[in-house]
Amino acid sequence: MQITKRNKLVEFLKSYWAYLSVAVVVLVVAITVGVLAGGQSVPTTTPSLEFSLPMNEANIVKDFSSTELQENETLNQWEAHLSVDFTSENADVFAVLDGTVSKVSYDLLNGYTVEITHDGGFVSQYASLAEEPTVSEGEAVKSGQKIGTAGNSASFESHLDNHLHFTLLLNDQPVDPNNYLDLQNK
């Protein structure tokens, strides 16, 4: 006669596997529902932002391009151009959205520059301004408010004469302003 040793756990699992499977499924569903119901709601739509133009009656002298290289005559090189360059007989430069001036600076490469932080993760940058901008850091600005005058202070594009070098960032990444500004007639 042979004596076999029974494993009580194996016997239990063999007898009640169906009940255990149902219990696991119910537990997973309960946890999922609890997490979804207890979590914060996420808005399904974002508020619509209405951009205005950074200059009146402006012409685009150099458009945005992240894939096609464009010649920079000043630096005598081909490069991506992650901004839009504008000129206009009226050189006034305006904020494209309500926001807060997050930076006013001058450096040899970009010249006089204003940076404005907006809702929705947007930041607009206005470079190559003619002179010290008319706004200061921390100042709240409204869409269409004058913030400076287009000039030729950016040495890396001095061949363009007086112009605005406009950059639009979304979540710290350059985006094509053509997708947000009404530039069809420019």
C-alpha positions in Angstrom: 0.0 0.0 0.0 1.3 3.4 -1.1 0.7 6.5 1.0 0.1 9.7 -0.9 0.6 13.1 0.6 -2.3 15.4 -0.3 -1.6 19.1 -0.9 -4.5 20.9 0.6 -4.0 24.1 -1.4 -4.0 22.2 -4.7 -7.2 20.3 -3.6 -8.8 23.6 -2.6 -7.9 25.3 -5.9 -9.3 22.3 -7.9 -12.5 22.4 -6.0 -13.2 26.1 -6.0 -11.4 27.5 -9.1 -14.6 28.8 -10.7 -15.6 30.7 -7.6 -12.1 32.2 -7.3 -12.1 33.3 -10.9 -15.4 35.1 -10.4 -14.1 36.8 -7.3 -11.0 38.1 -9.0 -13.0 39.5 -11.9 -15.4 41.2 -9.4 -12.4 42.7 -7.5 -10.8 44.1 -10.7 -14.1 45.7 -11.8 -14.7 47.2 -8.3 -11.2 48.7 -8.2 -11.5 50.1 -11.7 -14.9 51.7 -11.0 -13.6 53.1 -7.7 -10.6 54.6 -9.3 -12.6 56.2 -12.1 -15.3 57.5 -9.8 -12.9 58.8 -7.2 -10.5 60.5 -9.6 -10.7 64.1 -10.7 -12.7 64.8 -13.8 -10.7 65.8 -16.8 -12.3 68.5 -19.0 -13.1 67.1 -22.4 -12.8 70.5 -24.1 -10.3 73.3 -23.7 -11.4 77.0 -23.8 -11.1 78.4 -27.3 -8.3 80.9 -27.7 -8.6 83.7 -30.2 -5.3 84.9 -31.5 -4.8 88.3 -33.0 -2.0 89.3 -35.3 1.3 90.6 -34.0 1.4 93.4 -36.6 -1.2 95.3 -38.7 -1.1 95.1 -42.5 2.0 92.9 -42.3 3.7 90.9 -44.9 5.5 87.6 -44.2 9.1 87.9 -45.4 10.2 84.5 -44.1 7.7 81.8 -43.1 7.8 78.9 -40.6 9.5 75.7 -41.7 10.5 72.8 -39.6 11.2 70.4 -42.5 12.4 72.5 -45.4 15.7 74.3 -44.9 15.7 78.1 -45.7 18.6 80.2 -46.5 19.8 82.6 -43.9 21.6 85.3 -45.9 23.1 87.0 -42.9 24.8 83.8 -41.6 25.3 82.4 -45.1 23.8 79.0 -44.2 20.7 76.8 -44.7 18.5 76.2 -41.6 15.1 75.4 -40.3 13.1 78.5 -39.5 10.9 77.9 -36.5 9.4 81.4 -36.5 7.6 83.8 -38.9 9.2 87.1 -39.9 6.9 90.0 -40.5 7.4 93.5 -42.0 4.9 96.3 -42.2 4.9 100.0 -42.9 3.4 100.4 -39.4 6.1 98.8 -37.3 4.0 98.5 -34.1 4.0 95.0 -32.5 1.1 93.7 -30.5 0.4 90.8 -28.1 -1.4 87.9 -29.9 -3.2 86.7 -26.8 -3.9 87.9 -23.2 -1.1 86.9 -21.0 1.7 87.9 -18.6 5.1 89.3 -19.8 7.5 86.6 -18.6 10.7 88.0 -20.0 12.1 91.2 -21.5 15.7 90.9 -22.7 18.4 92.0 -25.1 21.1 89.9 -26.6 23.2 90.3 -29.7 21.7 87.4 -31.5 17.9 88.0 -31.0 18.1 91.8 -30.2 15.3 93.2 -28.0 12.9 90.5 -27.2 9.6 90.2 -25.3 8.2 86.8 -24.1 4.6 86.5 -23.0 3.1 83.4 -21.2 -0.5 82.6 -22.1 -3.2 80.2 -21.1 -3.2 76.7 -22.6 0.6 76.2 -22.5 1.3 78.9 -25.2 4.2 81.3 -25.1 4.8 84.0 -27.7 8.2 85.5 -28.4 8.7 88.8 -30.2 12.4 89.3 -31.2 14.3 91.9 -33.3 12.4 94.8 -31.7 13.7 98.3 -32.5 14.2 99.5 -29.0 13.5 98.8 -25.4 10.0 97.3 -25.4 7.1 99.3 -23.9 6.2 96.5 -21.4 8.0 95.1 -18.4 8.3 91.6 -16.8 5.4 90.6 -14.7 3.0 93.0 -16.5 -0.4 91.6 -17.6 -1.1 92.4 -21.3 -4.2 92.1 -23.4 -4.5 90.7 -26.9 -3.8 93.5 -29.3 -1.9 95.6 -26.8 1.2 97.3 -28.2 4.3 95.8 -26.7 7.0 97.3 -28.9 8.2 98.3 -32.4 9.7 96.0 -35.1 13.3 96.8 -35.8 16.6 95.3 -36.9 18.2 94.5 -33.5 18.6 90.7 -34.2 22.0 90.3 -35.6 21.3 86.8 -37.0 18.8 88.2 -39.4 20.2 91.7 -40.1 19.7 91.2 -43.8 16.0 91.5 -43.4 16.1 95.1 -42.2 13.2 96.1 -39.9 11.1 93.1 -39.1 9.5 91.1 -36.3 10.9 87.6 -35.6 7.8 85.9 -34.1 7.9 82.5 -32.4 5.0 80.6 -30.9 5.6 77.8 -28.4 3.1 75.2 -27.1 4.3 73.3 -24.1 7.9 74.5 -24.7 7.9 73.3 -28.3 7.9 75.6 -31.4 4.7 75.4 -33.4 3.7 76.8 -36.7 2.0 80.2 -36.1 0.1 79.6 -39.3 -2.0 77.0 -37.5 -3.2 79.6 -34.9 -3.0 83.1 -36.5 -5.1 84.2 -39.5 -2.2 84.7 -41.9 -4.1 83.9 -45.1 -3.9 87.4 -46.5 -0.4 88.2 -45.3 
